[in-house]
């Protein structure tokens, strides 16, 4: 076991040094396949598939007619420049595993190695999935038809977080993650010199009016018992300080746990954009770039997580759903399953948020995640 732990540390270091963006994970997939090939050592129980060039699915068949379980790890990194203070630094400038996917993949590789060692009478699909960070990787993999040949009963995944310490897991038996919908709100007007404002239609002013009005309009329509978040984080507009802008673009995200509420909230956002544009003689368009479905856990599988945690001396925290997004929802929607948070912060250290340049989960999180996932697989 010590040899495996050491090899997983080397693997995690390599994955972290060479991160790749969504659907560009070719080197990542090759690193994973190379590690797995060495560990399964020609075993007839294993078959390695590459549904996409940037994905790896390892089939383990040793359970007769039993259905398959899916264990999933996401592969892609983010366009984030890594802090020079981190223990390992990305060699791909401006790209970083700032969401901990290097840890997820490493835990999965360890799980495959343990499966090869223990040879349980199970049927398992170990899925290394590309494009989780808003690129539709889970849906694309499912829609490819690859899984249609398998009788699948449930799916499992974890996600590291510094919100919890090593030795802690957190989840629930219902809605865990929200529906995220990414949008761009585009305003088009007419350019003119600032000295002659009557000759132009100010798209920048329309976008500013939208930002002011949107929250107010949502508050008037969305009920107190309905959860809906509209956040706008980036605005681009204008060519010069003395020119009326003929174009403005606002990038935002909408979040809800309920699709009906999401539809209602989106309609309010669109109407607000149209009204604000018309007020200044402009036009508006709300572009929906993509969305995930909510992650809904199976309550029986959460009970299993609690049972395993108790047996292993791990603290299992039941928590409310959060307005984060994860495309593992496509797996739980199709087959049912469980996603849980895995604590990655060492006691006495400061936490770092996901997607931060300083987010670097402790190597010890790999050991904890592997222990839990192994027990889930063997159960």
C-alpha positions as CSV (number, residue, x, y, z in Angstrom):
1,X,0.0,0.0,0.0
2,X,2.9,2.4,0.7
3,X,4.2,1.8,-2.8
4,X,0.8,2.7,-4.2
5,X,0.5,5.9,-2.1
6,X,4.0,7.0,-3.3
7,X,3.1,6.3,-6.9
8,X,-0.1,8.3,-6.6
9,X,1.8,11.3,-5.2
10,X,4.1,11.1,-8.3
11,X,1.0,10.8,-10.5
12,X,-0.8,13.8,-8.9
13,X,2.3,15.9,-9.3
14,X,2.6,15.1,-13.0
15,X,-1.1,15.8,-13.6
16,X,-0.9,19.1,-11.7
17,X,2.2,20.2,-13.6
18,X,0.6,19.6,-17.0
19,X,-3.1,20.8,-16.8
20,X,-5.2,21.1,-19.9
21,X,-8.4,23.0,-20.7
22,X,-11.8,21.4,-21.5
23,X,-11.6,18.9,-24.4
24,X,-7.9,19.4,-24.8
25,X,-7.0,16.8,-22.2
26,X,-5.1,14.5,-24.6
27,X,-1.9,14.4,-22.6
28,X,-3.9,14.0,-19.4
29,X,-5.7,11.0,-20.9
30,X,-2.4,9.5,-22.0
31,X,-0.8,9.9,-18.6
32,X,-3.8,8.2,-17.0
33,X,-3.8,5.4,-19.5
34,X,-0.1,4.8,-19.0
35,X,-0.5,4.6,-15.2
36,X,-3.5,2.3,-15.5
37,X,-1.9,0.0,-18.0
38,X,1.0,-0.6,-15.7
39,X,-1.2,-1.3,-12.7
40,X,-3.7,-3.7,-14.3
41,X,-0.7,-5.7,-15.8
42,X,-2.6,-7.4,-18.6
43,X,-5.5,-8.6,-16.5
44,X,-8.4,-10.0,-18.5
45,X,-10.9,-8.3,-16.1
46,X,-10.0,-4.9,-17.5
47,X,-10.6,-3.2,-20.8
48,X,-9.5,0.4,-21.6
49,X,-11.7,2.5,-23.8
50,X,-11.2,5.9,-25.3
51,X,-14.7,7.1,-26.3
52,X,-13.2,10.5,-27.0
53,X,-9.5,11.2,-27.5
54,X,-9.6,13.3,-24.4
55,X,-11.4,10.7,-22.2
56,X,-10.6,7.3,-20.7
57,X,-13.1,4.7,-19.5
58,X,-11.8,1.6,-17.7
59,X,-14.2,-1.3,-17.8
60,X,-13.8,-3.9,-15.0
61,X,-15.9,-7.0,-15.5
62,X,-15.8,-9.7,-12.8
63,X,-19.3,-9.7,-11.6
64,X,-21.2,-12.0,-14.0
65,X,-24.6,-10.5,-14.8
66,X,-24.5,-7.9,-12.0
67,X,-25.1,-4.4,-13.2
68,X,-22.3,-1.9,-13.5
69,X,-21.5,0.9,-11.1
70,X,-19.9,4.1,-12.5
71,X,-17.1,5.9,-10.6
72,X,-16.4,9.3,-12.3
73,X,-13.5,11.7,-12.2
74,X,-13.4,15.0,-14.1
75,X,-10.2,15.8,-16.0
76,X,-10.1,19.5,-17.2
77,X,-8.3,22.5,-15.7
78,X,-9.1,26.2,-15.7
79,X,-7.6,29.3,-17.4
80,X,-6.1,30.5,-14.1
81,X,-2.5,31.6,-13.5
82,X,-1.2,29.6,-10.6
83,X,0.3,31.1,-7.5
84,X,4.1,30.8,-7.3
85,X,3.6,29.8,-3.6
86,X,1.9,26.5,-4.3
87,X,3.8,23.3,-3.6
88,X,3.7,22.3,-7.3
89,X,3.4,24.8,-10.1
90,X,1.7,24.4,-13.5
91,X,4.1,24.3,-16.5
92,X,1.3,25.3,-18.8
93,X,1.3,29.1,-18.5
94,X,-2.1,30.4,-17.6
95,X,-3.7,27.0,-17.0
96,X,-4.1,25.4,-13.6
97,X,-5.9,22.6,-11.8
98,X,-7.7,25.2,-9.7
99,X,-10.7,23.0,-9.0
100,X,-8.9,19.9,-7.8
101,X,-9.5,17.7,-10.8
102,X,-5.9,16.4,-10.5
103,X,-6.8,15.0,-7.1
104,X,-10.0,13.5,-8.4
105,X,-8.2,11.7,-11.2
106,X,-5.4,10.5,-8.9
107,X,-8.0,9.0,-6.4
108,X,-9.7,7.2,-9.3
109,X,-6.3,5.8,-10.5
110,X,-5.7,4.5,-7.0
111,X,-9.2,3.0,-7.0
112,X,-8.4,1.1,-10.2
113,X,-5.1,-0.1,-8.7
114,X,-6.9,-1.4,-5.6
115,X,-9.5,-3.1,-7.8
116,X,-6.7,-4.9,-9.7
117,X,-5.2,-6.0,-6.4
118,X,-8.4,-7.1,-4.6
119,X,-10.2,-8.5,-7.7
120,X,-13.7,-8.0,-6.2
121,X,-16.7,-9.8,-7.9
122,X,-18.1,-6.6,-9.3
123,X,-18.7,-4.8,-12.6
124,X,-17.4,-1.3,-12.6
125,X,-16.9,1.5,-15.1
126,X,-14.2,4.0,-14.1
127,X,-15.0,7.1,-16.1
128,X,-12.4,9.9,-16.7
129,X,-14.6,12.6,-18.1
130,X,-13.3,15.7,-20.0
131,X,-15.0,19.1,-20.2
132,X,-16.6,19.5,-16.8
133,X,-15.9,23.2,-16.5
134,X,-18.9,24.4,-18.5
135,X,-18.1,22.5,-21.7
136,X,-20.8,19.8,-21.5
137,X,-18.5,16.9,-21.0
138,X,-20.9,14.6,-19.1
139,X,-23.8,15.2,-21.4
140,X,-21.5,14.7,-24.5
141,X,-20.2,11.4,-23.1
142,X,-23.7,10.1,-22.3
143,X,-25.1,11.3,-25.7
144,X,-22.3,9.6,-27.5
145,X,-24.1,6.3,-26.9
146,X,-21.0,4.7,-25.3
147,X,-22.8,3.6,-22.2
148,X,-25.8,2.0,-24.0
149,X,-24.0,-1.4,-24.1
150,X,-23.8,-1.6,-20.3
151,X,-26.5,-2.2,-17.6
152,X,-25.7,0.6,-15.2
153,X,-27.4,0.9,-11.8
154,X,-25.7,4.0,-10.1
155,X,-22.9,6.5,-10.3
156,X,-20.5,7.9,-7.7
157,X,-18.2,10.9,-7.6
158,X,-16.5,13.2,-5.1
159,X,-15.2,16.8,-5.1
160,X,-12.5,18.2,-3.0
161,X,-13.0,21.4,-1.0
162,X,-11.1,23.4,1.6
163,X,-14.5,24.1,3.3
164,X,-13.9,20.9,5.1
165,X,-10.8,19.4,6.7
166,X,-9.2,16.1,5.8
167,X,-11.1,13.3,7.5
168,X,-14.4,15.0,6.8
169,X,-17.0,14.4,4.0
170,X,-20.2,16.3,3.4
171,X,-23.3,15.6,1.3
172,X,-27.0,14.9,1.6
173,X,-29.7,12.6,0.4
174,X,-31.4,15.1,-2.0
175,X,-30.5,18.2,-4.0
176,X,-26.8,18.9,-3.5
177,X,-25.9,21.2,-6.4
178,X,-28.0,23.6,-8.3
179,X,-28.8,24.2,-12.0
180,X,-26.3,26.6,-13.4
181,X,-27.2,28.5,-16.6
182,X,-24.4,30.7,-18.1
183,X,-25.6,33.7,-20.1
184,X,-24.3,36.7,-22.0
185,X,-26.5,39.8,-22.2
186,X,-25.7,41.8,-25.3
187,X,-26.8,45.4,-26.0
188,X,-26.5,47.0,-29.4
189,X,-26.8,50.8,-30.0
190,X,-25.5,53.5,-32.2
191,X,-22.1,55.1,-31.9
192,X,-21.6,58.9,-31.8
193,X,-19.3,61.5,-30.4
194,X,-19.8,62.3,-26.7
195,X,-20.4,66.0,-27.7
196,X,-23.5,64.9,-29.7
197,X,-25.3,62.3,-27.6
198,X,-28.6,62.9,-29.4
199,X,-27.0,61.3,-32.5
200,X,-26.3,58.0,-30.7
201,X,-27.9,55.2,-28.7
202,X,-25.8,54.4,-25.7
203,X,-25.4,50.6,-25.2
204,X,-23.2,51.1,-22.2
205,X,-25.9,53.1,-20.5
206,X,-28.5,50.4,-21.4
207,X,-26.3,47.8,-19.8
208,X,-25.8,49.9,-16.6
209,X,-29.6,50.4,-16.4
210,X,-30.1,46.6,-16.8
211,X,-27.7,45.9,-13.9
212,X,-29.6,48.3,-11.7
213,X,-33.1,47.1,-12.7
214,X,-32.5,43.3,-12.9
215,X,-32.2,42.6,-9.2
216,X,-35.2,44.8,-8.4
217,X,-37.4,43.1,-11.0
218,X,-36.4,39.6,-9.8
219,X,-37.2,40.5,-6.2
220,X,-40.7,41.7,-7.2
221,X,-41.5,38.4,-9.0
222,X,-39.5,35.5,-7.5
223,X,-41.3,34.3,-4.3
224,X,-39.4,34.1,-1.0
225,X,-39.6,30.3,-1.0
226,X,-38.1,30.1,-4.5
227,X,-34.3,30.1,-4.8
228,X,-33.0,32.0,-7.8
229,X,-29.6,33.8,-8.2
230,X,-28.6,36.1,-11.0
231,X,-25.0,37.2,-10.8
232,X,-23.1,39.3,-13.4
233,X,-19.4,39.3,-13.1
234,X,-18.0,40.9,-16.2
235,X,-18.9,43.8,-18.6
236,X,-17.2,44.8,-21.8
237,X,-18.1,48.0,-23.7
238,X,-16.8,51.0,-25.5
239,X,-13.9,52.0,-27.8
240,X,-12.9,55.4,-26.3
241,X,-13.7,57.7,-23.5
242,X,-15.3,60.3,-25.7
243,X,-17.4,58.0,-27.9
244,X,-20.9,56.7,-27.1
245,X,-20.7,53.0,-27.0
246,X,-22.7,51.0,-29.6
247,X,-22.0,47.7,-28.0
248,X,-22.0,46.3,-24.4
249,X,-21.8,42.7,-23.2
250,X,-22.4,41.5,-19.7
251,X,-21.4,37.9,-18.7
252,X,-23.4,36.3,-16.0
253,X,-24.7,33.1,-14.4
254,X,-28.1,32.1,-13.2
255,X,-28.7,29.5,-10.5
256,X,-31.7,27.6,-9.1
257,X,-32.6,24.2,-7.8
258,X,-35.9,24.1,-9.8
259,X,-36.2,24.2,-13.5
260,X,-39.6,26.0,-13.4
261,X,-38.0,28.7,-11.3
262,X,-35.0,28.9,-13.6
263,X,-37.4,29.4,-16.6
264,X,-39.3,32.1,-14.8
265,X,-36.2,33.9,-13.6
266,X,-34.6,33.7,-17.1
267,X,-37.8,35.3,-18.6
268,X,-37.5,38.2,-16.1
269,X,-33.9,38.7,-17.1
270,X,-34.8,38.8,-20.8
271,X,-37.7,41.2,-20.3
272,X,-35.5,43.5,-18.2
273,X,-32.8,43.5,-20.9
274,X,-35.4,44.3,-23.6
275,X,-37.0,47.1,-21.6
276,X,-33.7,48.7,-20.7
277,X,-32.5,48.5,-24.2
278,X,-35.7,50.0,-25.6
279,X,-35.6,52.9,-23.1
280,X,-32.4,54.0,-24.8
281,X,-33.2,53.1,-28.3
282,X,-31.0,50.0,-28.3
283,X,-31.6,46.3,-28.8
284,X,-30.9,43.5,-26.5
285,X,-30.2,39.7,-26.7
286,X,-29.8,37.2,-23.9
287,X,-27.6,34.3,-25.1
288,X,-27.8,31.1,-23.1
289,X,-24.4,29.5,-23.4
290,X,-25.1,26.3,-21.6
291,X,-26.4,24.8,-18.4
292,X,-26.2,21.7,-16.3
293,X,-29.0,19.8,-14.5
294,X,-29.1,19.7,-10.7
295,X,-27.2,17.1,-8.8
296,X,-29.8,15.0,-6.9
297,X,-28.4,12.3,-4.6
298,X,-30.1,9.0,-3.8
299,X,-31.0,9.0,-0.1
300,X,-30.0,5.4,0.3
301,X,-26.6,6.0,-1.1
302,X,-26.1,8.9,1.3
303,X,-27.0,6.5,4.1
304,X,-24.3,4.2,2.8
305,X,-21.8,7.1,2.9
306,X,-22.7,7.8,6.5
307,X,-22.4,4.1,7.4
308,X,-18.9,3.8,5.8
309,X,-17.8,7.1,7.3
310,X,-18.8,5.9,10.8
311,X,-16.9,2.6,10.3
312,X,-13.8,4.4,9.1
313,X,-13.8,7.1,11.7
314,X,-14.5,9.8,9.2
315,X,-16.8,12.7,10.1
316,X,-19.8,12.8,7.7
317,X,-21.6,16.2,7.6
318,X,-25.1,16.5,6.3
319,X,-25.5,19.8,4.6
320,X,-28.0,21.8,2.5
321,X,-27.9,22.1,-1.2
322,X,-25.6,24.8,-2.6
323,X,-25.8,27.1,-5.6
324,X,-22.7,25.6,-7.2
325,X,-22.9,23.6,-10.5
326,X,-21.5,20.2,-11.5
327,X,-22.3,18.3,-14.6
328,X,-22.3,15.0,-12.6
329,X,-26.0,15.9,-12.5
330,X,-26.4,14.2,-15.9
331,X,-25.2,11.0,-14.3
332,X,-27.5,11.1,-11.3
333,X,-30.4,12.1,-13.6
334,X,-29.9,9.0,-15.8
335,X,-28.9,6.4,-13.3
336,X,-29.1,7.8,-9.8
337,X,-26.1,8.2,-7.7
338,X,-24.1,10.1,-5.1
339,X,-21.8,13.1,-5.1
340,X,-20.0,14.2,-1.9
341,X,-17.6,16.8,-0.8
342,X,-14.2,15.5,0.3
343,X,-12.4,17.7,2.8
344,X,-8.9,18.8,1.5
345,X,-7.7,21.3,4.1
346,X,-5.1,20.4,6.7
347,X,-5.9,21.4,10.2
348,X,-4.5,24.7,11.2
349,X,-4.1,26.0,7.6
350,X,-6.1,28.7,5.9
351,X,-8.7,27.5,3.4
352,X,-8.6,28.5,-0.3
353,X,-11.7,28.7,-2.5
354,X,-12.3,26.6,-5.6
355,X,-11.0,28.2,-8.8
356,X,-8.5,30.3,-6.7
357,X,-4.9,30.5,-7.9
358,X,-3.9,29.3,-4.4
359,X,-6.2,26.2,-4.3
360,X,-3.9,23.2,-3.8
361,X,-5.5,20.3,-1.9
362,X,-3.3,18.4,0.5
363,X,-1.8,15.1,-0.8
364,X,-3.5,13.6,2.3
365,X,-6.9,14.1,0.7
366,X,-5.9,11.5,-1.8
367,X,-5.5,8.8,0.9
368,X,-8.9,9.8,2.5
369,X,-10.7,9.8,-0.8
370,X,-9.3,6.5,-1.9
371,X,-10.3,4.8,1.4
372,X,-13.9,6.0,1.1
373,X,-14.3,5.2,-2.6
374,X,-12.8,1.7,-2.1
375,X,-15.3,0.9,0.6
376,X,-18.2,2.1,-1.6
377,X,-16.9,-0.1,-4.5
378,X,-16.6,-3.1,-2.2
379,X,-19.9,-2.7,-0.5
